[in-house]
Amino acid sequence: MRGDARDFTDISTELARRCGLLDKYNAAINRGAGGVALKSEHGDFSLATDQAHTRDEIWDACAARRAPS
């Protein structure tokens, strides 16, 4: 329908869930697919790999990892 829109993070997460790839999808995000690895010497902001996360949870983890210590 015209005017309907979804955030691509929501779409990607749902596709990964439906295809049975959620653990690999989340692991890729944890490794840096969102632009920054979520675990470093400054902290561990990794997402649980066994559950679907909202776009806010995903991008909040990326932002927290990028924030200065």
Backbone hydrogen bonds, N-H to C=O, Kabsch-Sander energy under -0.5 kcal/mol:
donor,donor_aa,acceptor,acceptor_aa,energy
4,D,1,M,-1.8
11,I,7,D,-1.9
12,S,8,F,-2.9
13,T,9,T,-2.5
14,E,10,D,-2.2
15,L,11,I,-2.6
16,A,12,S,-2.5
17,R,13,T,-2.4
18,R,14,E,-2.7
19,C,15,L,-2.1
20,G,17,R,-1.1
21,L,16,A,-2.9
22,L,16,A,-0.7
25,Y,21,L,-2.9
26,N,22,L,-2.8
27,A,23,D,-2.1
28,A,24,K,-2.2
29,I,25,Y,-2.0
30,N,26,N,-2.6
31,R,27,A,-1.9
32,G,28,A,-1.0
32,G,29,I,-0.8
33,A,28,A,-2.5
34,G,29,I,-0.6
35,G,32,G,-2.2
38,L,30,N,-2.2
39,K,30,N,-0.5
40,S,43,G,-2.5
43,G,40,S,-1.5
45,F,38,L,-3.5
45,F,43,G,-0.6
51,Q,48,A,-0.7
58,I,54,T,-2.3
59,W,55,R,-2.9
60,D,56,D,-2.4
61,A,57,E,-1.8
62,C,58,I,-1.9
63,A,59,W,-2.5
64,A,60,D,-2.7
65,R,61,A,-2.1
66,R,62,C,-1.6
67,A,63,A,-1.5
